[in-house]
Amino acid sequence: MARTAPDLETLAAAIEGKGGTCETMVIDVTDGPTVRRSLAGREVDVVVNNAGVGVMKPFVDLTPEEWQLMMDVNLNSVYHVTQTVLPGMIQRGRGHVVIIGSISGKSGFAGGAGYAATKFAVSGFAESLMLEVRDAGVKVSVVMPGSVATSFSRTGRDQSWKLMAEDVAESVAFLLDTPQRMLVDRIEMRPLTPPRKA
């Protein structure tokens, strides 16, 4: 997954450079009908829900548009994509739904009311869905990273202490490599040495 078409092409080239195959699609995951049309009829064994946006500011300053944006990208997109591919997984008796959540899905923070609300919701969704579909042979896992050095982070600050995107990707690879008999439903990960608050 990437945020722009050029980023998708770069990702596809990297996958093909390692001997894999990749088909790219530009989809607005907040648009349910588009998601359903784009993914209809595809045999999807793994979905990684990784779209996310955060507007960090005091709740009283949060506009309705900013609130809705976070709900649409962080939560509703998970519904649209998962609802589209899950029936096929259940029918085939296999599949893995991975959701990239956040430590903010278990502990809020000042200035993060909207963002944390979406991540708490994603965590509850993942746990409930896991209990619904595990007997059908479908796995559901949520990865809850702490601070990660990505373009999502505020610029101009030292990012060296944070987790890297590759660390989160490795946790997803671990989940997908587990035996079918094994379900890891939640991974929480944090930087080992965060800076001390003054």
TAFENNOR-V791912 format. One record per pair of residues at least 6 apart in sequence whose C-alpha atoms are under 6 Angstrom apart, sorted by the first residue. I is the first residue (numbers start at 1). J is the second residue. D is the distance in whole Angstrom. If there is no record, write none. Layout:
i=I j=J d=D
i=I j=J d=D
This chain:
i=2 j=8 d=5
i=12 j=22 d=6
i=29 j=77 d=5
i=30 j=72 d=6
i=30 j=73 d=6
i=30 j=77 d=5
i=32 j=80 d=5
i=36 j=84 d=6
i=45 j=95 d=5
i=46 j=95 d=6
i=46 j=96 d=5
i=46 j=97 d=6
i=47 j=97 d=5
i=48 j=98 d=5
i=48 j=99 d=6
i=49 j=99 d=5
i=50 j=100 d=5
i=52 j=73 d=6
i=52 j=74 d=5
i=53 j=70 d=6
i=54 j=115 d=6
i=56 j=111 d=5
i=56 j=112 d=5
i=57 j=111 d=4
i=58 j=111 d=4
i=75 j=118 d=6
i=89 j=95 d=5
i=90 j=136 d=6
i=93 j=136 d=6
i=93 j=137 d=5
i=94 j=137 d=5
i=94 j=138 d=5
i=95 j=138 d=5
i=96 j=138 d=6
i=96 j=139 d=5
i=96 j=140 d=6
i=97 j=140 d=5
i=98 j=140 d=6
i=98 j=141 d=5
i=98 j=142 d=6
i=99 j=142 d=5
i=100 j=142 d=6
i=100 j=143 d=5
i=101 j=119 d=6
i=101 j=143 d=6
i=101 j=144 d=5
i=102 j=144 d=4
i=102 j=145 d=5
i=103 j=144 d=5
i=103 j=145 d=6
i=103 j=146 d=5
i=104 j=116 d=5
i=105 j=116 d=6
i=105 j=119 d=4
i=105 j=120 d=4
i=108 j=116 d=6
i=130 j=140 d=5
i=141 j=185 d=4
i=141 j=186 d=5
i=142 j=186 d=5
i=143 j=186 d=6
i=143 j=187 d=5
i=144 j=187 d=6
i=144 j=188 d=5
i=145 j=188 d=6
i=145 j=189 d=5
i=145 j=190 d=6
i=146 j=190 d=5
i=147 j=162 d=6
i=148 j=162 d=5
i=148 j=163 d=5
i=148 j=164 d=5
i=149 j=159 d=6
i=149 j=162 d=6
i=149 j=164 d=5
i=161 j=194 d=6
i=162 j=191 d=5
i=163 j=191 d=5
